[in-house]
């Protein structure tokens, strides 16, 4: 974020204070007409208003909150989350509190005594009902998910004793689904998971049926790893969970937590991209730049990788939302060795949100309100890099850009064209060129989908195909698709001409290194290539009209005059490398005053 001191006059500082105060205003409570649906690949309310979910994970909801079940724990935290500009939370749950023994759900007479045998409280449903209701009052949508299954005999949050781990003493936690491996590590028994996880998710769907701020139910559980990620078992349990949720509540959305985070370069199975059950409404992968960007370096490669990765998930034609992202594990990336600075953290958050917003991702959830996002615990004010997150609090939920399923360009290729993150070749080069030209969103369609599904390309206008390593017959399918087709080999000769041919008659006037997200009264900006300098922009808030001023969050006046003139002639603004800022529209008081 640009933090240069302001030389503004006092009234400019007043405007900045007003802009900050406005950002702290809670949204209206979520009511029946605000319940979310997916129509033609777009997340919107029942009334037809597009919605982007700008959220954060509430990590403690499956840990201390679950065991203590004190409503005061969530009241202050949810208020701080809403005041920070978020409109959604992902709510991790421990399945142990919803099925403490095989087949025992909260409506079973044995439920309370089963939990009490593990010295756990039996008020989970009332506690989480209160949390969901308080979230609705504050204008927050909620996505529940099983972050932990009953598989750890020593887990304190499920009734165990951590000190007994490794001592040979039997565990006392709810762990009836545990199956030990040769190293005595516990994993889910897949036979039990196949039947009991769907039952428990169905119970939640029934229990919260008709609750408008419950977005949907995440399946099968958080970040599946191990044997479950093989194509057959994973597809089976996803279908079982999705079918169970829809049987319990046909209107409830189903979100798919993809295999292995959904961010591995060389392991992105079809079952996490396009080969998914009809009952899955939304893809919900995770992406951490520190873990998943390799050694790409602070040269723009890592931010482009985020947009390229999002395009891989477009093949199903369904909304894509990022269930977790953030600055944890940043030390894994070769270019972030040692202590991470506030500026690096801010750039990571900003690049994530800005790149995905430009690519039509319809929801992002930072990890996490406890244990990831730095904040003042007393006031909830975000800090140490996370302070940039509120800059998108208006623009992201407004969802004024095209969602990813509405992409007009598809890139057809073999999975091997997913170059290692940061490698300036193959799909990365195409993604970077399209981002430079503001030609987003775009989709990637892999050859396995081409062979398995007819008519895959029907929803696109243009198709580019990288011919190297394609499965037999796919190139012929592309040529016969009736779309406008461009063929490339791995050298990508002619890429610049292909990009130029796609430019609309009135091309975007954004510089190649700037991303702008437009809201009704503000514009969020991010310098995405580490270049910096003064740029000329034309982007204005949607409601900017008449005479007024563009004022940055730090109080600087960027431009003043006619909104029409700013849109046509532009305005100059200095942007530091990797910086993020928000410009707020302040209508001229004299021009907006009504005549007597």
C-alpha positions as CSV (number, residue, x, y, z in Angstrom):
1,X,0.0,0.0,0.0
2,X,1.2,3.5,-0.8
3,X,2.0,5.0,2.6
4,X,3.6,8.2,1.6
5,X,2.8,11.1,4.0
6,X,0.0,13.3,2.8
7,X,0.5,17.0,2.2
8,X,-3.3,17.3,1.9
9,X,-5.3,20.2,3.2
10,X,-7.4,19.5,6.3
11,X,-10.5,18.9,4.3
12,X,-8.8,16.2,2.4
13,X,-7.8,14.5,5.6
14,X,-11.5,14.8,6.7
15,X,-12.5,13.0,3.5
16,X,-10.1,10.2,4.2
17,X,-11.5,9.8,7.7
18,X,-15.0,9.7,6.2
19,X,-13.9,7.1,3.7
20,X,-12.5,4.9,6.5
21,X,-15.6,5.3,8.6
22,X,-17.8,4.3,5.7
23,X,-15.7,1.1,5.3
24,X,-16.5,0.2,8.9
25,X,-20.3,0.3,8.4
26,X,-21.9,-3.1,8.7
27,X,-23.8,-4.4,5.7
28,X,-27.6,-4.9,5.9
29,X,-28.7,-8.2,7.6
30,X,-29.0,-11.1,5.2
31,X,-32.7,-12.0,4.6
32,X,-34.5,-14.6,2.5
33,X,-34.2,-12.7,-0.8
34,X,-30.4,-12.6,-0.3
35,X,-30.0,-16.4,-0.4
36,X,-27.4,-17.3,-3.0
37,X,-28.0,-19.5,-6.1
38,X,-25.9,-20.3,-9.2
39,X,-27.4,-19.4,-12.5
40,X,-25.5,-20.1,-15.7
41,X,-22.2,-20.2,-13.9
42,X,-22.8,-17.0,-11.9
43,X,-23.2,-16.7,-8.2
44,X,-26.1,-14.3,-7.4
45,X,-28.9,-13.7,-5.0
46,X,-32.4,-15.1,-5.6
47,X,-33.4,-11.6,-6.7
48,X,-30.7,-11.8,-9.5
49,X,-28.0,-9.5,-8.0
50,X,-24.4,-10.7,-8.7
51,X,-22.4,-11.3,-5.5
52,X,-18.7,-11.8,-4.9
53,X,-17.8,-13.4,-1.6
54,X,-15.0,-11.5,0.1
55,X,-14.3,-13.6,3.1
56,X,-12.0,-14.9,5.8
57,X,-11.7,-18.2,7.6
58,X,-12.6,-18.3,11.3
59,X,-10.0,-20.8,12.4
60,X,-11.1,-21.2,16.0
61,X,-14.6,-22.3,15.2
62,X,-13.5,-25.9,15.2
63,X,-11.0,-25.6,18.0
64,X,-11.4,-23.6,21.2
65,X,-14.8,-22.3,20.2
66,X,-16.1,-25.8,19.6
67,X,-15.0,-27.1,23.0
68,X,-16.0,-24.1,25.1
69,X,-19.2,-23.1,23.2
70,X,-19.3,-19.6,24.6
71,X,-21.2,-17.2,22.3
72,X,-19.1,-14.3,23.5
73,X,-16.2,-15.9,21.6
74,X,-17.8,-15.2,18.2
75,X,-19.7,-12.0,18.8
76,X,-16.7,-9.7,19.0
77,X,-14.8,-11.5,16.3
78,X,-17.7,-11.5,13.8
79,X,-18.2,-7.8,14.5
80,X,-14.6,-7.1,13.7
81,X,-14.7,-9.2,10.6
82,X,-17.7,-7.3,9.3
83,X,-16.2,-4.0,10.2
84,X,-13.1,-4.9,8.2
85,X,-15.2,-5.1,5.0
86,X,-15.6,-8.8,4.7
87,X,-19.0,-10.2,3.6
88,X,-18.5,-13.9,4.3
89,X,-16.8,-16.4,6.5
90,X,-15.7,-20.0,6.0
91,X,-16.6,-21.9,9.2
92,X,-14.4,-24.9,10.0
93,X,-16.1,-27.6,12.0
94,X,-14.9,-30.7,13.8
95,X,-17.1,-33.6,12.7
96,X,-16.7,-35.1,16.2
97,X,-19.3,-32.7,17.6
98,X,-21.9,-33.7,14.9
99,X,-21.4,-37.5,14.9
100,X,-19.5,-38.4,18.2
101,X,-20.0,-42.1,17.4
102,X,-20.9,-43.9,14.3
103,X,-24.4,-43.1,13.3
104,X,-25.1,-40.9,16.3
105,X,-26.3,-37.5,15.1
106,X,-27.5,-34.5,17.2
107,X,-31.1,-35.7,17.0
108,X,-30.2,-39.1,18.4
109,X,-31.1,-39.8,22.1
110,X,-27.6,-41.1,22.6
111,X,-25.9,-37.9,21.4
112,X,-25.5,-36.0,24.7
113,X,-24.3,-39.0,26.7
114,X,-21.8,-39.9,24.0
115,X,-20.2,-36.5,24.1
116,X,-20.3,-36.4,27.9
117,X,-18.4,-39.7,28.0
118,X,-15.5,-37.8,26.3
119,X,-16.0,-34.8,28.7
120,X,-17.3,-32.6,25.9
121,X,-20.3,-30.3,25.9
122,X,-23.4,-31.3,23.9
123,X,-24.5,-27.8,22.8
124,X,-22.8,-27.6,19.4
125,X,-26.0,-27.1,17.4
126,X,-27.2,-24.2,19.6
127,X,-23.7,-22.7,19.6
128,X,-23.3,-22.8,15.8
129,X,-26.9,-21.7,15.2
130,X,-26.1,-18.6,17.3
131,X,-23.0,-18.0,15.3
132,X,-24.8,-18.3,11.9
133,X,-27.6,-16.0,13.1
134,X,-25.2,-13.4,14.4
135,X,-23.3,-13.5,11.1
136,X,-26.6,-12.9,9.2
137,X,-27.3,-9.9,11.4
138,X,-23.9,-8.5,10.4
139,X,-24.4,-9.1,6.7
140,X,-22.0,-12.1,6.6
141,X,-22.5,-15.2,4.5
142,X,-21.3,-18.6,6.0
143,X,-19.8,-21.7,4.5
144,X,-19.5,-24.6,6.9
145,X,-17.0,-27.4,6.3
146,X,-15.5,-30.3,8.1
147,X,-11.9,-29.2,8.9
148,X,-11.3,-32.3,11.1
149,X,-12.8,-35.7,11.1
150,X,-13.0,-38.0,14.2
151,X,-9.6,-39.6,13.5
152,X,-7.2,-38.4,16.2
153,X,-7.4,-40.2,19.6
154,X,-5.3,-37.5,21.3
155,X,-6.8,-34.4,19.9
156,X,-7.7,-32.1,22.8
157,X,-10.4,-30.2,20.9
158,X,-12.2,-33.6,20.5
159,X,-11.8,-34.7,24.1
160,X,-8.3,-36.1,24.0
161,X,-5.1,-35.6,26.1
162,X,-2.2,-34.3,23.9
163,X,0.3,-35.3,26.6
164,X,-0.6,-39.0,26.1
165,X,0.5,-38.9,22.5
166,X,3.4,-41.3,22.0
167,X,3.2,-42.8,25.5
168,X,1.3,-45.9,24.6
169,X,-1.7,-44.7,26.6
170,X,-5.0,-45.1,24.7
171,X,-6.5,-41.9,23.4
172,X,-9.7,-40.5,24.9
173,X,-10.9,-38.3,22.1
174,X,-13.7,-38.9,19.7
175,X,-11.9,-40.9,17.1
176,X,-14.1,-43.7,15.9
177,X,-13.2,-43.1,12.2
178,X,-9.4,-43.5,12.9
179,X,-7.4,-46.1,11.0
180,X,-3.7,-46.3,12.0
181,X,-1.0,-46.9,9.3
182,X,2.3,-48.7,9.7
183,X,3.8,-45.6,11.3
184,X,0.9,-45.4,13.8
185,X,-0.4,-42.2,12.2
186,X,-4.1,-42.0,12.0
187,X,-6.1,-41.4,8.9
188,X,-9.8,-41.7,8.0
189,X,-11.1,-45.2,7.5
190,X,-12.4,-44.7,4.0
191,X,-15.1,-47.3,4.3
192,X,-16.5,-45.4,7.3
193,X,-16.0,-42.0,5.7
194,X,-17.8,-43.1,2.5
195,X,-21.1,-43.7,4.5
196,X,-20.8,-41.5,7.6
197,X,-19.5,-38.2,6.2
198,X,-22.4,-37.9,3.8
199,X,-24.9,-38.7,6.6
200,X,-23.5,-35.9,8.7
201,X,-23.3,-33.3,5.9
202,X,-26.9,-34.2,5.1
203,X,-27.9,-33.6,8.7
204,X,-26.4,-30.1,8.5
205,X,-28.1,-29.4,5.2
206,X,-31.5,-30.4,6.7
207,X,-30.8,-28.5,9.9
208,X,-29.9,-25.2,8.1
209,X,-32.5,-25.6,5.3
210,X,-33.8,-22.2,4.4
211,X,-31.2,-20.3,6.4
212,X,-30.4,-17.6,3.8
213,X,-26.8,-16.7,4.8
214,X,-25.6,-20.3,4.6
215,X,-24.1,-20.3,1.1
216,X,-23.8,-24.0,0.9
217,X,-22.1,-27.1,2.3
218,X,-18.4,-27.9,1.4
219,X,-17.7,-31.5,0.4
220,X,-16.1,-33.9,1.2
221,X,-13.9,-32.2,3.8
222,X,-11.0,-29.9,4.1
223,X,-7.9,-30.6,1.9
224,X,-8.4,-34.3,1.2
225,X,-5.0,-36.1,1.0
226,X,-3.8,-39.7,1.0
227,X,-5.6,-42.7,-0.5
228,X,-8.8,-40.8,-0.8
229,X,-7.3,-38.6,-3.6
230,X,-7.1,-41.5,-6.0
231,X,-9.6,-40.9,-8.9
232,X,-12.0,-43.7,-8.0
233,X,-12.3,-43.2,-4.2
234,X,-12.4,-39.4,-4.5
235,X,-15.1,-39.3,-7.2
236,X,-17.2,-41.8,-5.2
237,X,-17.1,-39.9,-1.9
238,X,-17.6,-36.5,-3.6
239,X,-20.7,-37.8,-5.3
240,X,-22.0,-39.5,-2.2
241,X,-21.6,-36.3,-0.2
242,X,-23.1,-34.0,-2.9
243,X,-26.0,-36.3,-3.4
244,X,-26.7,-36.5,0.3
245,X,-26.7,-32.7,0.7
246,X,-29.0,-32.2,-2.3
247,X,-31.4,-34.9,-1.1
248,X,-31.6,-33.1,2.3
249,X,-32.0,-29.6,0.7
250,X,-32.3,-29.4,-3.1
251,X,-31.7,-25.7,-3.0
252,X,-28.5,-25.8,-1.0
253,X,-25.3,-25.2,-3.0
254,X,-22.5,-27.7,-2.9
255,X,-18.8,-26.6,-2.9
256,X,-16.0,-29.0,-3.8
257,X,-12.7,-28.8,-1.8
258,X,-10.4,-30.1,-4.5
259,X,-7.7,-32.7,-4.2
260,X,-4.4,-31.8,-2.6
261,X,-5.4,-28.1,-2.2
262,X,-6.1,-27.9,-5.9
263,X,-2.9,-26.0,-6.4
264,X,-0.3,-28.6,-7.4
265,X,1.3,-28.0,-10.8
266,X,1.9,-31.6,-11.8
267,X,-1.0,-33.2,-10.0
268,X,-4.3,-31.6,-10.9
269,X,-6.6,-34.6,-11.5
270,X,-9.6,-34.3,-13.8
271,X,-11.8,-35.1,-10.8
272,X,-10.8,-31.7,-9.3
273,X,-11.2,-29.7,-12.6
274,X,-14.0,-30.9,-14.8
275,X,-14.9,-34.5,-14.1
276,X,-17.1,-33.7,-11.2
277,X,-20.7,-34.7,-10.3
278,X,-23.6,-32.6,-11.6
279,X,-24.6,-31.9,-8.0
280,X,-21.4,-29.9,-7.4
281,X,-22.2,-26.2,-7.9
282,X,-18.9,-24.5,-7.1
283,X,-15.2,-25.4,-7.1
284,X,-13.4,-24.4,-3.9
285,X,-9.7,-24.9,-4.1
286,X,-6.9,-23.4,-2.0
287,X,-3.8,-21.5,-3.1
288,X,-0.8,-20.2,-1.0
289,X,1.8,-18.3,-2.9
290,X,4.5,-19.3,-0.5
291,X,3.7,-23.0,-1.0
292,X,2.5,-23.1,-4.6
293,X,4.6,-20.5,-6.5
294,X,7.9,-22.3,-6.2
295,X,10.9,-20.1,-7.0
296,X,9.3,-17.8,-9.4
297,X,10.7,-14.6,-8.0
298,X,9.4,-11.1,-7.4
299,X,9.4,-10.3,-11.1
300,X,5.7,-10.6,-11.8
301,X,5.8,-14.3,-12.4
302,X,4.1,-15.3,-9.2
303,X,1.1,-13.0,-9.6
304,X,0.6,-14.2,-13.2
305,X,0.7,-17.7,-12.0
306,X,-2.3,-17.1,-9.8
307,X,-4.4,-16.0,-12.8
308,X,-3.1,-18.9,-14.9
309,X,-4.0,-21.4,-12.2
310,X,-7.5,-20.1,-11.9
311,X,-8.0,-20.7,-15.6
312,X,-7.3,-24.4,-15.1
313,X,-10.5,-24.7,-13.0
314,X,-12.8,-23.2,-15.7
315,X,-13.4,-26.3,-17.6
316,X,-16.5,-27.3,-15.6
317,X,-18.2,-24.0,-16.4
318,X,-19.0,-23.4,-12.7
319,X,-18.1,-20.7,-10.3
320,X,-14.6,-20.8,-8.8
321,X,-13.9,-19.5,-5.3
322,X,-10.6,-19.8,-3.4
323,X,-11.3,-21.3,0.0
324,X,-7.9,-20.4,1.5
325,X,-5.0,-18.1,0.6
326,X,-2.6,-15.9,2.5
327,X,0.9,-15.4,3.8
328,X,1.4,-18.6,5.8
329,X,4.3,-20.8,4.6
330,X,5.9,-17.9,2.7
331,X,9.3,-19.2,3.7
332,X,8.9,-22.1,1.3
333,X,9.3,-19.9,-1.7
334,X,12.9,-19.4,-2.8
335,X,12.5,-15.6,-3.1
336,X,11.1,-15.1,0.4
337,X,13.9,-16.6,2.5
338,X,14.2,-15.2,6.0
339,X,11.8,-12.8,7.7
340,X,8.9,-11.6,5.5
341,X,8.4,-7.8,5.5
342,X,5.1,-6.0,5.8
343,X,5.5,-4.9,2.2
344,X,5.9,-8.5,1.0
345,X,2.9,-9.6,2.9
346,X,0.8,-6.7,1.6
347,X,1.9,-7.5,-2.0
348,X,0.9,-11.2,-1.5
349,X,-2.6,-10.3,-0.3
350,X,-3.0,-7.7,-2.9
351,X,-1.8,-9.8,-5.8
352,X,-4.0,-12.7,-4.8
353,X,-7.2,-10.7,-4.6
354,X,-6.5,-8.4,-7.6
355,X,-5.4,-11.2,-9.9
356,X,-8.3,-13.5,-9.0
357,X,-10.8,-10.7,-9.2
358,X,-9.6,-9.8,-12.7
359,X,-9.9,-13.5,-13.7
360,X,-13.5,-13.7,-12.6
361,X,-13.0,-15.8,-9.4
362,X,-16.2,-15.2,-7.5
363,X,-15.0,-15.6,-3.9
364,X,-11.8,-15.5,-1.9
365,X,-11.3,-16.4,1.8
366,X,-8.1,-15.4,3.6
367,X,-6.5,-17.7,6.0
368,X,-7.3,-17.0,8.8
369,X,-8.8,-14.6,11.3
370,X,-6.9,-16.4,14.0
371,X,-3.5,-17.7,13.0
372,X,-2.9,-16.0,9.7
373,X,-4.3,-12.5,9.2
374,X,-2.4,-10.0,11.4
375,X,-4.7,-7.8,13.4
376,X,-5.1,-5.9,16.7
377,X,-6.9,-8.3,18.8
378,X,-8.7,-5.6,20.8
379,X,-10.0,-3.5,17.9
380,X,-9.8,-6.0,15.0
381,X,-7.9,-3.5,12.9
382,X,-5.8,-5.3,10.3
383,X,-2.1,-4.7,10.2
384,X,1.3,-5.9,9.0
385,X,0.4,-6.5,5.4
386,X,-3.2,-7.5,6.0
387,X,-4.1,-3.8,6.1
388,X,-4.5,-3.8,2.4
389,X,-7.4,-6.3,2.4
390,X,-10.2,-3.7,3.1
391,X,-9.2,-1.9,-0.1
392,X,-11.3,-4.5,-2.1
393,X,-14.2,-4.6,0.5
394,X,-16.5,-2.7,-1.9
395,X,-15.2,-3.7,-5.3
396,X,-14.9,-7.5,-4.8
397,X,-18.5,-8.1,-3.6
398,X,-19.9,-5.9,-6.3
399,X,-18.6,-8.4,-8.9
400,X,-18.9,-5.9,-11.8
401,X,-16.4,-7.9,-14.0
402,X,-17.3,-11.0,-15.9
403,X,-17.1,-14.3,-13.9
404,X,-14.7,-17.0,-15.0
405,X,-17.5,-19.3,-16.5
406,X,-18.3,-16.4,-18.9
407,X,-14.8,-16.5,-20.5
408,X,-14.9,-16.1,-24.2
409,X,-11.4,-17.5,-24.9
410,X,-10.4,-21.1,-24.2
411,X,-6.8,-22.4,-24.4
412,X,-6.7,-26.1,-25.3
413,X,-3.5,-28.0,-24.3
414,X,-2.1,-31.1,-22.7
415,X,-1.6,-30.9,-18.9
416,X,2.2,-30.9,-19.4
417,X,1.9,-27.3,-20.7
418,X,1.2,-26.3,-17.1
419,X,4.8,-25.1,-16.7
420,X,6.3,-25.1,-13.3
421,X,5.3,-21.9,-11.5
422,X,7.3,-19.0,-12.7
423,X,8.7,-20.6,-15.8
424,X,8.2,-18.1,-18.6
425,X,6.8,-20.6,-21.1
426,X,3.7,-22.4,-22.3
427,X,0.5,-21.4,-20.4
428,X,2.3,-18.9,-18.2
429,X,3.4,-16.8,-21.2
430,X,-0.1,-16.8,-22.6
431,X,-1.6,-15.8,-19.3
432,X,0.8,-13.0,-18.9
433,X,0.1,-11.6,-22.4
434,X,-3.7,-11.8,-21.8
435,X,-3.3,-10.0,-18.4
436,X,-1.2,-7.3,-20.0
437,X,-4.0,-6.7,-22.6
438,X,-6.7,-6.9,-19.9
439,X,-8.3,-9.8,-21.8
440,X,-9.7,-11.6,-18.8
441,X,-11.3,-13.9,-17.9
442,X,-9.9,-16.8,-20.0
443,X,-10.2,-20.6,-19.5
444,X,-7.9,-23.6,-20.0
445,X,-9.4,-26.8,-21.3
446,X,-7.3,-29.9,-21.1
447,X,-7.2,-32.6,-23.8
448,X,-8.7,-35.3,-21.5
449,X,-11.9,-33.2,-21.2
450,X,-11.9,-32.7,-25.0
451,X,-11.8,-36.5,-25.5
452,X,-14.4,-37.3,-22.8
453,X,-17.1,-34.6,-23.5
454,X,-18.5,-33.4,-26.7
455,X,-19.3,-29.8,-27.3
456,X,-16.9,-28.5,-24.6
457,X,-15.9,-25.5,-26.7
458,X,-19.4,-24.4,-27.6
459,X,-19.6,-21.7,-25.0
460,X,-16.4,-20.0,-26.2
461,X,-15.9,-17.6,-29.1
462,X,-12.2,-18.1,-29.6
463,X,-10.0,-21.1,-29.1
464,X,-6.2,-21.2,-28.9
465,X,-4.5,-24.6,-29.0
466,X,-1.0,-25.5,-28.1
467,X,-0.4,-28.5,-30.4
468,X,2.5,-30.1,-28.6
469,X,1.8,-33.4,-26.7
470,X,-2.0,-33.3,-27.4
471,X,-3.8,-36.5,-27.1
472,X,-4.7,-38.1,-30.4
473,X,-7.6,-36.6,-32.2
474,X,-7.9,-33.5,-30.1
475,X,-6.5,-31.1,-32.6
476,X,-9.0,-32.4,-35.2
477,X,-11.8,-31.8,-32.6
478,X,-10.6,-28.2,-32.1
479,X,-10.5,-27.5,-35.9
480,X,-14.0,-28.9,-36.3
481,X,-15.4,-26.9,-33.4
482,X,-16.7,-24.0,-35.5
483,X,-14.9,-21.5,-33.2
484,X,-12.2,-19.0,-34.3
485,X,-9.0,-21.1,-33.8
486,X,-5.4,-20.2,-33.5
487,X,-2.7,-22.9,-33.4
488,X,0.6,-22.5,-31.6
489,X,3.6,-24.7,-30.8
490,X,5.6,-24.3,-27.6
491,X,7.5,-21.4,-29.1
492,X,4.2,-19.4,-29.2
493,X,5.2,-17.6,-32.4
494,X,2.5,-15.1,-33.3
495,X,1.2,-14.7,-29.8
496,X,1.4,-10.9,-30.0
497,X,-0.7,-10.9,-33.1
498,X,-3.2,-13.2,-31.6
499,X,-3.6,-11.0,-28.6
500,X,-4.0,-7.9,-30.8
501,X,-6.8,-9.7,-32.8
502,X,-8.7,-10.3,-29.6
503,X,-8.7,-6.7,-28.4
504,X,-12.2,-5.2,-28.4
505,X,-13.0,-2.2,-30.6
506,X,-12.5,0.1,-27.6
507,X,-9.6,-1.5,-25.8
508,X,-9.0,-1.1,-22.1
509,X,-7.0,1.9,-21.3
510,X,-5.4,0.4,-18.2
511,X,-1.6,0.1,-18.3
512,X,-0.3,-3.5,-18.5
513,X,1.1,-3.4,-15.0
514,X,-2.1,-2.2,-13.3
515,X,-5.2,-4.0,-12.2
516,X,-8.3,-2.0,-11.3
517,X,-11.4,-3.3,-9.5
518,X,-14.4,-1.0,-9.7
519,X,-17.0,-0.6,-7.0
520,X,-19.9,1.9,-6.8
521,X,-17.9,4.5,-4.9
522,X,-14.3,3.3,-5.0
523,X,-11.7,1.8,-7.3
524,X,-9.0,-0.6,-5.9
525,X,-5.7,-0.6,-7.7
526,X,-2.7,-2.9,-7.7
527,X,0.6,-2.5,-9.4
528,X,1.2,-6.1,-10.5
529,X,4.7,-6.2,-12.1
530,X,7.0,-4.5,-9.7
531,X,7.6,-1.6,-12.0
532,X,6.1,1.4,-10.3
533,X,6.1,5.0,-11.6
534,X,3.4,7.4,-12.6
535,X,0.6,6.0,-14.7
536,X,-2.4,7.5,-16.4
537,X,-5.8,5.8,-15.6
538,X,-9.4,6.3,-16.7
539,X,-11.1,3.9,-14.2
540,X,-13.7,5.6,-12.0
541,X,-16.2,4.3,-9.5
542,X,-19.5,3.2,-11.2
543,X,-21.5,6.0,-9.4
544,X,-19.0,8.8,-10.1
545,X,-20.8,11.6,-12.0
546,X,-20.9,15.4,-12.2
547,X,-18.1,17.3,-10.4
548,X,-16.1,15.6,-7.7
549,X,-12.7,14.5,-6.4
550,X,-10.8,11.2,-6.4
551,X,-9.2,10.8,-2.9
552,X,-6.9,8.1,-1.9
553,X,-7.4,6.3,1.4
554,X,-4.4,8.1,2.9
555,X,-6.0,11.5,2.1
556,X,-4.2,12.5,-1.1
557,X,-6.3,14.2,-3.7
558,X,-5.5,12.4,-7.0
559,X,-7.8,14.3,-9.3
560,X,-10.6,16.8,-9.2
561,X,-13.2,18.0,-11.8
562,X,-15.7,16.4,-14.1
563,X,-16.2,12.6,-13.9
564,X,-16.8,12.6,-17.7
565,X,-13.5,14.4,-18.3
566,X,-11.6,12.0,-16.0
567,X,-13.1,9.0,-17.9
568,X,-12.1,10.4,-21.3
569,X,-8.9,12.2,-20.5
570,X,-7.6,10.2,-17.6
571,X,-5.7,11.2,-14.5
572,X,-2.2,10.7,-13.3
573,X,-1.3,8.7,-10.2
574,X,2.1,7.5,-8.9
575,X,2.1,3.8,-8.0
576,X,5.1,2.2,-6.1
577,X,6.1,-1.3,-7.2
578,X,3.7,-3.9,-5.9
579,X,1.6,-1.2,-4.2
580,X,-2.1,-1.3,-3.6
581,X,-4.4,1.7,-3.0
582,X,-8.0,2.6,-3.1
583,X,-9.5,5.8,-4.7
584,X,-12.8,7.1,-3.3
585,X,-15.2,9.3,-5.1
586,X,-16.2,12.5,-3.2
587,X,-18.9,14.4,-5.0
588,X,-18.5,18.2,-5.0
589,X,-20.7,19.5,-2.3
590,X,-21.9,22.5,-4.3
591,X,-22.8,20.4,-7.3
592,X,-24.7,17.8,-5.3
593,X,-26.7,20.4,-3.3
594,X,-30.3,20.5,-4.2
595,X,-31.8,23.9,-5.2
596,X,-34.1,25.6,-2.7
